[in-house]
Amino acid sequence: MFIGGCRRLTAGNLRQIPKFVKFQSSYHDSSRLPLVSTSVSVFDLRGETCHVALRTSVSGQFLRLLSTDGTVNHAVKKHEEEGGKEMEVGSPKLGSDASYLKMQHDQKSENDETEKEFKSQVELFQKSLETKTQGSAANHRGGITLPEEGELIDTDSLPSKRIVKPVYNLAALVNKSEVLSNLVKLGVDLSVVEQDHSGSNLLIHLDFERDVQPVLLYLHDIGIPSSDLGEILTRNPMILKNCVEDLQNHVNYLRSKNFLEDSVVRIVTKCPKMFSESIEDIDATLGVYQRKFKLTGDEVRHVVTRLPKLLTWDPSKVKSVKFYMRTFLGFSEAEVKQIFLSSPRVLLSDRHQIGKRFDYLYNDMKLTHKALVTWPQVFRTRLHVIKQRHLYLQHLQRAQYDPQQPNYVALKALVSGKDRDFCFHVAKSSVSHFNDFLKTL
């Protein structure tokens, strides 16, 4: 590496110069990597005396080339003025005779003015180095100490910040955290909680007696069984961020809407994320469902108790599915309302998946809208299950879905249960025969 027209000596070149002097000093910040480093190399140019090169890693440049005996290296200046061409160590210009280099190095300068210039240059360098590290020196206990000429400094002995091993899951902190250990005893699944970084960060900073225990006591007072507390905290660990007054306000809102106590317990257990929503948003969501589906108060309470997730679900998505079923699938307003009351989760499904199932049920199986409304859960059954069982019944000549005809097969019986139950109760055959038929598809 050539800097300032001079080449720093390598390990192989050091063996050729008997009195080669080299030291290295580092300013170390305990919170960062070394900010300032000073490297010194001693070498000879054109028969002149040995020189010192000082460098800072902040600027990445050599500040000054100074000689060890107090003289400024005029050969370096002249070399820089000539264009700074690269010069190899050991070349005729540098002098390859080790004894000659040693003799030149041991000579004493007799020029007092040059010696004073050398000392002034060192002082200027120290001031410039202190200016560059002024911002970081406040955090450094020992400050910056420049090494003496010829001093060898061991970089391994420099102070360093204590290394903390990274933690990739909450399980590694259970034995060290009272909150985590107690939550595990309650049945909280930390593998689910740590998927949300906000929940993980909250748990490791909580105090059990101050933050966790009051929430658990209140949930138990409103009728939540102890066995369900772990499930609630697993679903929504951010509930511990709320104070007891916030939880009480949400529960009082449900009671003000005439929800039964059993319904309140079910809603809190199945949808604890309700506590992370404002009461105004929850009230607006219930109002949307009531207006769009023309529900009564009892019907609203029935559907919310059946699927508490509706409290925190985006009502615009429900309206989109409702519009799709009305416009593209041909269901009437009353039929969509009946589907919403009997199986509200259908309105939370992807509308395109609903369309694929409807296409097969309506066009291939020849089922009417009225038949589909009797068991709307069929829209949440996997399409390949519907196809396999229908084709098997056709193979057995038992695919009869008209309730007015003999050997009627209900949709609930068709798509519910395992293959063993389907074969025994509906197809009236064995599971092995059903599996052999599937191999032909």
TORKOL-4160 file (C-alpha; in steps of 0.2 Angstrom, whole numbers, padded with zeros to 4 digits, m for minus):
441
<pt num="1" X="0000" Y="0000" Z="0000"/>
<pt num="2" X="0008" Y="0017" Z="m0006"/>
<pt num="3" X="0003" Y="0032" Z="0004"/>
<pt num="4" X="0012" Y="0049" Z="0002"/>
<pt num="5" X="0025" Y="0042" Z="m0010"/>
<pt num="6" X="0031" Y="0030" Z="0003"/>
<pt num="7" X="0028" Y="0011" Z="0004"/>
<pt num="8" X="0025" Y="0003" Z="0021"/>
<pt num="9" X="0037" Y="m0011" Z="0025"/>
<pt num="10" X="0030" Y="m0029" Z="0025"/>
<pt num="11" X="0035" Y="m0043" Z="0037"/>
<pt num="12" X="0048" Y="m0049" Z="0024"/>
<pt num="13" X="0056" Y="m0032" Z="0023"/>
<pt num="14" X="0057" Y="m0030" Z="0042"/>
<pt num="15" X="0070" Y="m0044" Z="0043"/>
<pt num="16" X="0081" Y="m0034" Z="0032"/>
<pt num="17" X="0082" Y="m0019" Z="0043"/>
<pt num="18" X="0090" Y="m0022" Z="0060"/>
<pt num="19" X="0083" Y="m0007" Z="0069"/>
<pt num="20" X="0066" Y="m0006" Z="0063"/>
<pt num="21" X="0054" Y="0002" Z="0075"/>
<pt num="22" X="0035" Y="m0001" Z="0074"/>
<pt num="23" X="0021" Y="0002" Z="0087"/>
<pt num="24" X="0002" Y="0003" Z="0086"/>
<pt num="25" X="m0010" Y="0012" Z="0098"/>
<pt num="26" X="m0029" Y="0012" Z="0098"/>
<pt num="27" X="m0042" Y="0023" Z="0106"/>
<pt num="28" X="m0055" Y="0011" Z="0111"/>
<pt num="29" X="m0073" Y="0016" Z="0114"/>
<pt num="30" X="m0083" Y="0003" Z="0125"/>
<pt num="31" X="m0098" Y="0004" Z="0115"/>
<pt num="32" X="m0090" Y="0004" Z="0097"/>
<pt num="33" X="m0076" Y="m0002" Z="0087"/>
<pt num="34" X="m0059" Y="0007" Z="0089"/>
<pt num="35" X="m0062" Y="0024" Z="0082"/>
<pt num="36" X="m0044" Y="0031" Z="0080"/>
<pt num="37" X="m0029" Y="0020" Z="0077"/>
<pt num="38" X="m0011" Y="0026" Z="0075"/>
<pt num="39" X="0001" Y="0015" Z="0065"/>
<pt num="40" X="0020" Y="0019" Z="0064"/>
<pt num="41" X="0032" Y="0012" Z="0051"/>
<pt num="42" X="0050" Y="0016" Z="0050"/>
<pt num="43" X="0059" Y="0015" Z="0034"/>
<pt num="44" X="0073" Y="0023" Z="0024"/>
<pt num="45" X="0072" Y="0032" Z="0007"/>
<pt num="46" X="0086" Y="0036" Z="m0004"/>
<pt num="47" X="0099" Y="0035" Z="0009"/>
<pt num="48" X="0090" Y="0047" Z="0021"/>
<pt num="49" X="0086" Y="0043" Z="0039"/>
<pt num="50" X="0071" Y="0032" Z="0045"/>
<pt num="51" X="0054" Y="0040" Z="0045"/>
<pt num="52" X="0038" Y="0038" Z="0055"/>
<pt num="53" X="0021" Y="0038" Z="0047"/>
<pt num="54" X="0006" Y="0043" Z="0057"/>
<pt num="55" X="m0012" Y="0039" Z="0052"/>
<pt num="56" X="m0029" Y="0041" Z="0059"/>
<pt num="57" X="m0043" Y="0029" Z="0053"/>
<pt num="58" X="m0056" Y="0043" Z="0055"/>
<pt num="59" X="m0049" Y="0053" Z="0040"/>
<pt num="60" X="m0040" Y="0038" Z="0032"/>
<pt num="61" X="m0025" Y="0049" Z="0027"/>
<pt num="62" X="m0007" Y="0051" Z="0033"/>
<pt num="63" X="m0006" Y="0068" Z="0043"/>
<pt num="64" X="0013" Y="0070" Z="0042"/>
<pt num="65" X="0028" Y="0060" Z="0038"/>
<pt num="66" X="0041" Y="0063" Z="0052"/>
<pt num="67" X="0058" Y="0057" Z="0055"/>
<pt num="68" X="0064" Y="0048" Z="0071"/>
<pt num="69" X="0079" Y="0059" Z="0073"/>
<pt num="70" X="0070" Y="0075" Z="0071"/>
<pt num="71" X="0073" Y="0079" Z="0053"/>
<pt num="72" X="0059" Y="0081" Z="0040"/>
<pt num="73" X="0061" Y="0069" Z="0026"/>
<pt num="74" X="0065" Y="0080" Z="0011"/>
<pt num="75" X="0067" Y="0065" Z="0000"/>
<pt num="76" X="0048" Y="0061" Z="0003"/>
<pt num="77" X="0043" Y="0079" Z="m0001"/>
<pt num="78" X="0054" Y="0079" Z="m0016"/>
<pt num="79" X="0046" Y="0062" Z="m0021"/>
<pt num="80" X="0029" Y="0069" Z="m0019"/>
<pt num="81" X="0032" Y="0084" Z="m0029"/>
<pt num="82" X="0039" Y="0073" Z="m0043"/>
<pt num="83" X="0022" Y="0064" Z="m0044"/>
<pt num="84" X="0023" Y="0051" Z="m0030"/>
<pt num="85" X="0028" Y="0036" Z="m0041"/>
<pt num="86" X="0028" Y="0019" Z="m0032"/>
<pt num="87" X="0046" Y="0014" Z="m0025"/>
<pt num="88" X="0049" Y="m0004" Z="m0020"/>
<pt num="89" X="0057" Y="m0008" Z="m0004"/>
<pt num="90" X="0075" Y="m0015" Z="m0006"/>
<pt num="91" X="0077" Y="m0006" Z="m0023"/>
<pt num="92" X="0092" Y="0004" Z="m0027"/>
<pt num="93" X="0083" Y="0020" Z="m0023"/>
<pt num="94" X="0079" Y="0014" Z="m0006"/>
<pt num="95" X="0095" Y="0005" Z="m0002"/>
<pt num="96" X="0095" Y="m0013" Z="0001"/>
<pt num="97" X="0111" Y="m0014" Z="0012"/>
<pt num="98" X="0105" Y="m0018" Z="0030"/>
<pt num="99" X="0122" Y="m0011" Z="0038"/>
<pt num="100" X="0120" Y="0005" Z="0028"/>
<pt num="101" X="0102" Y="0007" Z="0034"/>
<pt num="102" X="0107" Y="0005" Z="0052"/>
<pt num="103" X="0122" Y="0017" Z="0050"/>
<pt num="104" X="0110" Y="0030" Z="0043"/>
<pt num="105" X="0097" Y="0027" Z="0056"/>
<pt num="106" X="0109" Y="0029" Z="0071"/>
<pt num="107" X="0116" Y="0046" Z="0065"/>
<pt num="108" X="0111" Y="0061" Z="0076"/>
<pt num="109" X="0104" Y="0077" Z="0068"/>
<pt num="110" X="0114" Y="0093" Z="0073"/>
<pt num="111" X="0101" Y="0105" Z="0066"/>
<pt num="112" X="0092" Y="0113" Z="0081"/>
<pt num="113" X="0080" Y="0122" Z="0070"/>
<pt num="114" X="0074" Y="0106" Z="0062"/>
<pt num="115" X="0073" Y="0098" Z="0079"/>
<pt num="116" X="0061" Y="0112" Z="0085"/>
<pt num="117" X="0051" Y="0110" Z="0069"/>
<pt num="118" X="0049" Y="0091" Z="0072"/>
<pt num="119" X="0043" Y="0095" Z="0090"/>
<pt num="120" X="0030" Y="0107" Z="0084"/>
<pt num="121" X="0024" Y="0095" Z="0071"/>
<pt num="122" X="0021" Y="0082" Z="0084"/>
<pt num="123" X="0011" Y="0095" Z="0095"/>
<pt num="124" X="0001" Y="0099" Z="0080"/>
<pt num="125" X="m0003" Y="0081" Z="0077"/>
<pt num="126" X="m0008" Y="0078" Z="0095"/>
<pt num="127" X="m0020" Y="0093" Z="0094"/>
<pt num="128" X="m0028" Y="0087" Z="0078"/>
<pt num="129" X="m0030" Y="0070" Z="0085"/>
<pt num="130" X="m0039" Y="0077" Z="0100"/>
<pt num="131" X="m0050" Y="0087" Z="0089"/>
<pt num="132" X="m0056" Y="0072" Z="0079"/>
<pt num="133" X="m0059" Y="0062" Z="0094"/>
<pt num="134" X="m0067" Y="0076" Z="0105"/>
<pt num="135" X="m0085" Y="0069" Z="0103"/>
<pt num="136" X="m0080" Y="0051" Z="0107"/>
<pt num="137" X="m0068" Y="0055" Z="0121"/>
<pt num="138" X="m0082" Y="0059" Z="0133"/>
<pt num="139" X="m0087" Y="0041" Z="0134"/>
<pt num="140" X="m0069" Y="0035" Z="0136"/>
<pt num="141" X="m0063" Y="0032" Z="0153"/>
<pt num="142" X="m0044" Y="0033" Z="0150"/>
<pt num="143" X="m0044" Y="0046" Z="0136"/>
<pt num="144" X="m0032" Y="0045" Z="0121"/>
<pt num="145" X="m0013" Y="0041" Z="0125"/>
<pt num="146" X="m0001" Y="0042" Z="0111"/>
<pt num="147" X="0013" Y="0029" Z="0112"/>
<pt num="148" X="0031" Y="0033" Z="0114"/>
<pt num="149" X="0043" Y="0030" Z="0100"/>
<pt num="150" X="0048" Y="0011" Z="0099"/>
<pt num="151" X="0034" Y="0006" Z="0112"/>
<pt num="152" X="0025" Y="m0010" Z="0108"/>
<pt num="153" X="0007" Y="m0010" Z="0113"/>
<pt num="154" X="m0003" Y="m0026" Z="0115"/>
<pt num="155" X="m0020" Y="m0023" Z="0107"/>
<pt num="156" X="m0028" Y="m0038" Z="0116"/>
<pt num="157" X="m0026" Y="m0029" Z="0133"/>
<pt num="158" X="m0037" Y="m0015" Z="0127"/>
<pt num="159" X="m0054" Y="m0013" Z="0137"/>
<pt num="160" X="m0069" Y="m0020" Z="0127"/>
<pt num="161" X="m0087" Y="m0020" Z="0130"/>
<pt num="162" X="m0095" Y="m0036" Z="0138"/>
<pt num="163" X="m0101" Y="m0047" Z="0124"/>
<pt num="164" X="m0119" Y="m0052" Z="0127"/>
<pt num="165" X="m0125" Y="m0067" Z="0117"/>
<pt num="166" X="m0141" Y="m0064" Z="0106"/>
<pt num="167" X="m0157" Y="m0073" Z="0111"/>
<pt num="168" X="m0168" Y="m0079" Z="0097"/>
<pt num="169" X="m0183" Y="m0085" Z="0107"/>
<pt num="170" X="m0191" Y="m0082" Z="0124"/>
<pt num="171" X="m0188" Y="m0100" Z="0130"/>
<pt num="172" X="m0170" Y="m0095" Z="0133"/>
<pt num="173" X="m0176" Y="m0082" Z="0146"/>
<pt num="174" X="m0189" Y="m0092" Z="0156"/>
<pt num="175" X="m0177" Y="m0097" Z="0170"/>
<pt num="176" X="m0171" Y="m0079" Z="0172"/>
<pt num="177" X="m0188" Y="m0071" Z="0171"/>
<pt num="178" X="m0201" Y="m0072" Z="0184"/>
<pt num="179" X="m0215" Y="m0066" Z="0172"/>
<pt num="180" X="m0211" Y="m0079" Z="0159"/>
<pt num="181" X="m0209" Y="m0093" Z="0171"/>
<pt num="182" X="m0226" Y="m0090" Z="0179"/>
<pt num="183" X="m0234" Y="m0087" Z="0162"/>
<pt num="184" X="m0228" Y="m0104" Z="0156"/>
<pt num="185" X="m0235" Y="m0112" Z="0172"/>
<pt num="186" X="m0252" Y="m0104" Z="0167"/>
<pt num="187" X="m0251" Y="m0113" Z="0150"/>
<pt num="188" X="m0245" Y="m0098" Z="0139"/>
<pt num="189" X="m0238" Y="m0104" Z="0123"/>
<pt num="190" X="m0222" Y="m0093" Z="0121"/>
<pt num="191" X="m0219" Y="m0100" Z="0103"/>
<pt num="192" X="m0235" Y="m0091" Z="0098"/>
<pt num="193" X="m0232" Y="m0076" Z="0108"/>
<pt num="194" X="m0214" Y="m0073" Z="0101"/>
<pt num="195" X="m0221" Y="m0072" Z="0083"/>
<pt num="196" X="m0226" Y="m0054" Z="0088"/>
<pt num="197" X="m0211" Y="m0044" Z="0092"/>
<pt num="198" X="m0221" Y="m0031" Z="0102"/>
<pt num="199" X="m0229" Y="m0045" Z="0113"/>
<pt num="200" X="m0211" Y="m0052" Z="0116"/>
<pt num="201" X="m0204" Y="m0036" Z="0121"/>
<pt num="202" X="m0218" Y="m0032" Z="0132"/>
<pt num="203" X="m0217" Y="m0048" Z="0142"/>
<pt num="204" X="m0198" Y="m0047" Z="0146"/>
<pt num="205" X="m0201" Y="m0029" Z="0153"/>
<pt num="206" X="m0216" Y="m0033" Z="0165"/>
<pt num="207" X="m0216" Y="m0035" Z="0183"/>
<pt num="208" X="m0227" Y="m0050" Z="0188"/>
<pt num="209" X="m0234" Y="m0043" Z="0204"/>
<pt num="210" X="m0237" Y="m0025" Z="0197"/>
<pt num="211" X="m0242" Y="m0028" Z="0179"/>
<pt num="212" X="m0248" Y="m0046" Z="0177"/>
<pt num="213" X="m0256" Y="m0052" Z="0193"/>
<pt num="214" X="m0270" Y="m0038" Z="0194"/>
<pt num="215" X="m0275" Y="m0043" Z="0176"/>
<pt num="216" X="m0276" Y="m0061" Z="0180"/>
<pt num="217" X="m0286" Y="m0058" Z="0196"/>
<pt num="218" X="m0299" Y="m0047" Z="0187"/>
<pt num="219" X="m0301" Y="m0060" Z="0173"/>
<pt num="220" X="m0304" Y="m0074" Z="0186"/>
<pt num="221" X="m0317" Y="m0062" Z="0195"/>
<pt num="222" X="m0328" Y="m0061" Z="0179"/>
<pt num="223" X="m0329" Y="m0079" Z="0178"/>
<pt num="224" X="m0314" Y="m0085" Z="0167"/>
<pt num="225" X="m0308" Y="m0102" Z="0172"/>
<pt num="226" X="m0290" Y="m0103" Z="0177"/>
<pt num="227" X="m0287" Y="m0116" Z="0163"/>
<pt num="228" X="m0292" Y="m0103" Z="0150"/>
<pt num="229" X="m0280" Y="m0089" Z="0157"/>
<pt num="230" X="m0266" Y="m0096" Z="0147"/>
<pt num="231" X="m0276" Y="m0097" Z="0131"/>
<pt num="232" X="m0281" Y="m0078" Z="0133"/>
<pt num="233" X="m0263" Y="m0072" Z="0136"/>
<pt num="234" X="m0257" Y="m0083" Z="0121"/>
<pt num="235" X="m0270" Y="m0075" Z="0109"/>
<pt num="236" X="m0267" Y="m0057" Z="0115"/>
<pt num="237" X="m0252" Y="m0054" Z="0127"/>
<pt num="238" X="m0254" Y="m0035" Z="0124"/>
<pt num="239" X="m0269" Y="m0037" Z="0136"/>
<pt num="240" X="m0256" Y="m0035" Z="0150"/>
<pt num="241" X="m0252" Y="m0018" Z="0143"/>
<pt num="242" X="m0270" Y="m0012" Z="0148"/>
<pt num="243" X="m0274" Y="m0007" Z="0166"/>
<pt num="244" X="m0289" Y="m0016" Z="0175"/>
<pt num="245" X="m0300" Y="m0001" Z="0172"/>
<pt num="246" X="m0298" Y="m0003" Z="0153"/>
<pt num="247" X="m0303" Y="m0021" Z="0154"/>
<pt num="248" X="m0318" Y="m0017" Z="0165"/>
<pt num="249" X="m0324" Y="m0004" Z="0153"/>
<pt num="250" X="m0325" Y="m0016" Z="0139"/>
<pt num="251" X="m0334" Y="m0029" Z="0150"/>
<pt num="252" X="m0346" Y="m0016" Z="0155"/>
<pt num="253" X="m0350" Y="m0012" Z="0137"/>
<pt num="254" X="m0354" Y="m0030" Z="0133"/>
<pt num="255" X="m0365" Y="m0030" Z="0148"/>
<pt num="256" X="m0374" Y="m0014" Z="0143"/>
<pt num="257" X="m0378" Y="m0022" Z="0127"/>
<pt num="258" X="m0387" Y="m0036" Z="0136"/>
<pt num="259" X="m0375" Y="m0050" Z="0133"/>
<pt num="260" X="m0377" Y="m0064" Z="0145"/>
<pt num="261" X="m0363" Y="m0068" Z="0158"/>
<pt num="262" X="m0359" Y="m0084" Z="0149"/>
<pt num="263" X="m0358" Y="m0074" Z="0132"/>
<pt num="264" X="m0346" Y="m0062" Z="0140"/>
<pt num="265" X="m0335" Y="m0076" Z="0146"/>
<pt num="266" X="m0335" Y="m0084" Z="0129"/>
<pt num="267" X="m0331" Y="m0068" Z="0120"/>
<pt num="268" X="m0317" Y="m0063" Z="0132"/>
<pt num="269" X="m0310" Y="m0081" Z="0130"/>
<pt num="270" X="m0311" Y="m0083" Z="0111"/>
<pt num="271" X="m0307" Y="m0065" Z="0107"/>
<pt num="272" X="m0296" Y="m0056" Z="0119"/>
<pt num="273" X="m0290" Y="m0044" Z="0106"/>
<pt num="274" X="m0306" Y="m0035" Z="0109"/>
<pt num="275" X="m0297" Y="m0027" Z="0123"/>
<pt num="276" X="m0284" Y="m0019" Z="0111"/>
<pt num="277" X="m0299" Y="m0011" Z="0102"/>
<pt num="278" X="m0307" Y="0005" Z="0107"/>
<pt num="279" X="m0326" Y="0004" Z="0113"/>
<pt num="280" X="m0331" Y="0016" Z="0099"/>
<pt num="281" X="m0324" Y="0005" Z="0086"/>
<pt num="282" X="m0332" Y="m0011" Z="0093"/>
<pt num="283" X="m0349" Y="m0002" Z="0094"/>
<pt num="284" X="m0347" Y="0005" Z="0076"/>
<pt num="285" X="m0343" Y="m0013" Z="0070"/>
<pt num="286" X="m0358" Y="m0020" Z="0078"/>
<pt num="287" X="m0369" Y="m0006" Z="0070"/>
<pt num="288" X="m0362" Y="m0011" Z="0053"/>
<pt num="289" X="m0367" Y="m0029" Z="0055"/>
<pt num="290" X="m0384" Y="m0024" Z="0061"/>
<pt num="291" X="m0388" Y="m0013" Z="0046"/>
<pt num="292" X="m0381" Y="m0023" Z="0032"/>
<pt num="293" X="m0389" Y="m0039" Z="0037"/>
<pt num="294" X="m0405" Y="m0031" Z="0045"/>
<pt num="295" X="m0402" Y="m0040" Z="0061"/>
<pt num="296" X="m0412" Y="m0038" Z="0077"/>
<pt num="297" X="m0403" Y="m0035" Z="0094"/>
<pt num="298" X="m0405" Y="m0054" Z="0099"/>
<pt num="299" X="m0398" Y="m0059" Z="0082"/>
<pt num="300" X="m0383" Y="m0047" Z="0084"/>
<pt num="301" X="m0379" Y="m0055" Z="0101"/>
<pt num="302" X="m0382" Y="m0072" Z="0094"/>
<pt num="303" X="m0370" Y="m0070" Z="0080"/>
<pt num="304" X="m0357" Y="m0062" Z="0090"/>
<pt num="305" X="m0358" Y="m0075" Z="0104"/>
<pt num="306" X="m0356" Y="m0088" Z="0090"/>
<pt num="307" X="m0341" Y="m0080" Z="0082"/>
<pt num="308" X="m0333" Y="m0067" Z="0094"/>
<pt num="309" X="m0320" Y="m0064" Z="0081"/>
<pt num="310" X="m0332" Y="m0052" Z="0072"/>
<pt num="311" X="m0329" Y="m0039" Z="0085"/>
<pt num="312" X="m0311" Y="m0036" Z="0079"/>
<pt num="313" X="m0314" Y="m0041" Z="0060"/>
<pt num="314" X="m0314" Y="m0028" Z="0047"/>
<pt num="315" X="m0333" Y="m0025" Z="0042"/>
<pt num="316" X="m0328" Y="m0020" Z="0025"/>
<pt num="317" X="m0322" Y="m0037" Z="0021"/>
<pt num="318" X="m0338" Y="m0045" Z="0027"/>
<pt num="319" X="m0348" Y="m0032" Z="0016"/>
<pt num="320" X="m0337" Y="m0037" Z="0001"/>
<pt num="321" X="m0341" Y="m0056" Z="0003"/>
<pt num="322" X="m0359" Y="m0052" Z="0005"/>
<pt num="323" X="m0360" Y="m0042" Z="m0011"/>
<pt num="324" X="m0351" Y="m0056" Z="m0020"/>
<pt num="325" X="m0363" Y="m0069" Z="m0014"/>
<pt num="326" X="m0378" Y="m0058" Z="m0019"/>
<pt num="327" X="m0372" Y="m0052" Z="m0036"/>
<pt num="328" X="m0362" Y="m0066" Z="m0043"/>
<pt num="329" X="m0368" Y="m0082" Z="m0034"/>
<pt num="330" X="m0386" Y="m0077" Z="m0035"/>
<pt num="331" X="m0391" Y="m0079" Z="m0016"/>
<pt num="332" X="m0405" Y="m0068" Z="m0010"/>
<pt num="333" X="m0404" Y="m0056" Z="0004"/>
<pt num="334" X="m0413" Y="m0067" Z="0016"/>
<pt num="335" X="m0402" Y="m0082" Z="0011"/>
<pt num="336" X="m0386" Y="m0072" Z="0014"/>
<pt num="337" X="m0393" Y="m0067" Z="0031"/>
<pt num="338" X="m0397" Y="m0085" Z="0035"/>
<pt num="339" X="m0379" Y="m0090" Z="0030"/>
<pt num="340" X="m0372" Y="m0077" Z="0041"/>
<pt num="341" X="m0383" Y="m0082" Z="0056"/>
<pt num="342" X="m0380" Y="m0101" Z="0055"/>
<pt num="343" X="m0361" Y="m0100" Z="0049"/>
<pt num="344" X="m0354" Y="m0082" Z="0051"/>
<pt num="345" X="m0337" Y="m0089" Z="0047"/>
<pt num="346" X="m0342" Y="m0091" Z="0029"/>
<pt num="347" X="m0343" Y="m0072" Z="0027"/>
<pt num="348" X="m0325" Y="m0071" Z="0034"/>
<pt num="349" X="m0318" Y="m0083" Z="0020"/>
<pt num="350" X="m0310" Y="m0078" Z="0004"/>
<pt num="351" X="m0324" Y="m0075" Z="m0009"/>
<pt num="352" X="m0314" Y="m0083" Z="m0023"/>
<pt num="353" X="m0313" Y="m0099" Z="m0014"/>
<pt num="354" X="m0332" Y="m0098" Z="m0010"/>
<pt num="355" X="m0335" Y="m0096" Z="m0029"/>
<pt num="356" X="m0325" Y="m0111" Z="m0033"/>
<pt num="357" X="m0335" Y="m0122" Z="m0021"/>
<pt num="358" X="m0351" Y="m0115" Z="m0027"/>
<pt num="359" X="m0347" Y="m0118" Z="m0045"/>
<pt num="360" X="m0344" Y="m0137" Z="m0041"/>
<pt num="361" X="m0359" Y="m0139" Z="m0030"/>
<pt num="362" X="m0371" Y="m0129" Z="m0041"/>
<pt num="363" X="m0366" Y="m0135" Z="m0058"/>
<pt num="364" X="m0359" Y="m0152" Z="m0056"/>
<pt num="365" X="m0368" Y="m0158" Z="m0041"/>
<pt num="366" X="m0384" Y="m0149" Z="m0046"/>
<pt num="367" X="m0388" Y="m0142" Z="m0029"/>
<pt num="368" X="m0400" Y="m0127" Z="m0027"/>
<pt num="369" X="m0397" Y="m0112" Z="m0017"/>
<pt num="370" X="m0410" Y="m0118" Z="m0005"/>
<pt num="371" X="m0401" Y="m0134" Z="m0002"/>
<pt num="372" X="m0384" Y="m0125" Z="0000"/>
<pt num="373" X="m0392" Y="m0113" Z="0013"/>
<pt num="374" X="m0397" Y="m0128" Z="0024"/>
<pt num="375" X="m0379" Y="m0132" Z="0027"/>
<pt num="376" X="m0368" Y="m0117" Z="0023"/>
<pt num="377" X="m0353" Y="m0125" Z="0031"/>
<pt num="378" X="m0350" Y="m0134" Z="0015"/>
<pt num="379" X="m0342" Y="m0118" Z="0008"/>
<pt num="380" X="m0328" Y="m0120" Z="0021"/>
<pt num="381" X="m0325" Y="m0138" Z="0016"/>
<pt num="382" X="m0310" Y="m0142" Z="0006"/>
<pt num="383" X="m0315" Y="m0144" Z="m0013"/>
<pt num="384" X="m0305" Y="m0160" Z="m0016"/>
<pt num="385" X="m0315" Y="m0168" Z="m0001"/>
<pt num="386" X="m0331" Y="m0163" Z="m0009"/>
<pt num="387" X="m0326" Y="m0170" Z="m0026"/>
<pt num="388" X="m0319" Y="m0187" Z="m0020"/>
<pt num="389" X="m0334" Y="m0191" Z="m0009"/>
<pt num="390" X="m0347" Y="m0185" Z="m0023"/>
<pt num="391" X="m0338" Y="m0196" Z="m0036"/>
<pt num="392" X="m0337" Y="m0211" Z="m0025"/>
<pt num="393" X="m0356" Y="m0209" Z="m0022"/>
<pt num="394" X="m0359" Y="m0208" Z="m0041"/>
<pt num="395" X="m0349" Y="m0224" Z="m0043"/>
<pt num="396" X="m0360" Y="m0233" Z="m0030"/>
<pt num="397" X="m0375" Y="m0224" Z="m0038"/>
<pt num="398" X="m0380" Y="m0216" Z="m0021"/>
<pt num="399" X="m0377" Y="m0198" Z="m0026"/>
<pt num="400" X="m0395" Y="m0193" Z="m0021"/>
<pt num="401" X="m0396" Y="m0175" Z="m0014"/>
<pt num="402" X="m0415" Y="m0172" Z="m0016"/>
<pt num="403" X="m0424" Y="m0174" Z="0001"/>
<pt num="404" X="m0440" Y="m0179" Z="m0009"/>
<pt num="405" X="m0432" Y="m0195" Z="m0016"/>
<pt num="406" X="m0426" Y="m0211" Z="m0007"/>
<pt num="407" X="m0408" Y="m0213" Z="m0001"/>
<pt num="408" X="m0406" Y="m0194" Z="0002"/>
<pt num="409" X="m0389" Y="m0189" Z="0007"/>
<pt num="410" X="m0388" Y="m0173" Z="0017"/>
<pt num="411" X="m0374" Y="m0161" Z="0014"/>
<pt num="412" X="m0369" Y="m0162" Z="0032"/>
<pt num="413" X="m0367" Y="m0180" Z="0031"/>
<pt num="414" X="m0357" Y="m0179" Z="0015"/>
<pt num="415" X="m0344" Y="m0167" Z="0021"/>
<pt num="416" X="m0343" Y="m0170" Z="0040"/>
<pt num="417" X="m0333" Y="m0183" Z="0049"/>
<pt num="418" X="m0318" Y="m0193" Z="0044"/>
<pt num="419" X="m0318" Y="m0206" Z="0029"/>
<pt num="420" X="m0322" Y="m0220" Z="0040"/>
<pt num="421" X="m0338" Y="m0212" Z="0046"/>
<pt num="422" X="m0343" Y="m0207" Z="0028"/>
<pt num="423" X="m0340" Y="m0224" Z="0022"/>
<pt num="424" X="m0350" Y="m0233" Z="0036"/>
<pt num="425" X="m0365" Y="m0221" Z="0037"/>
<pt num="426" X="m0367" Y="m0213" Z="0020"/>
<pt num="427" X="m0358" Y="m0224" Z="0007"/>
<pt num="428" X="m0362" Y="m0241" Z="0016"/>
<pt num="429" X="m0345" Y="m0248" Z="0011"/>
<pt num="430" X="m0328" Y="m0251" Z="0018"/>
<pt num="431" X="m0314" Y="m0238" Z="0019"/>
<pt num="432" X="m0302" Y="m0250" Z="0009"/>
<pt num="433" X="m0314" Y="m0250" Z="m0005"/>
<pt num="434" X="m0315" Y="m0231" Z="m0005"/>
<pt num="435" X="m0296" Y="m0229" Z="m0005"/>
<pt num="436" X="m0295" Y="m0241" Z="m0020"/>
<pt num="437" X="m0307" Y="m0230" Z="m0029"/>
<pt num="438" X="m0297" Y="m0214" Z="m0025"/>
<pt num="439" X="m0282" Y="m0223" Z="m0034"/>
<pt num="440" X="m0292" Y="m0223" Z="m0050"/>
<pt num="441" X="m0295" Y="m0204" Z="m0050"/>
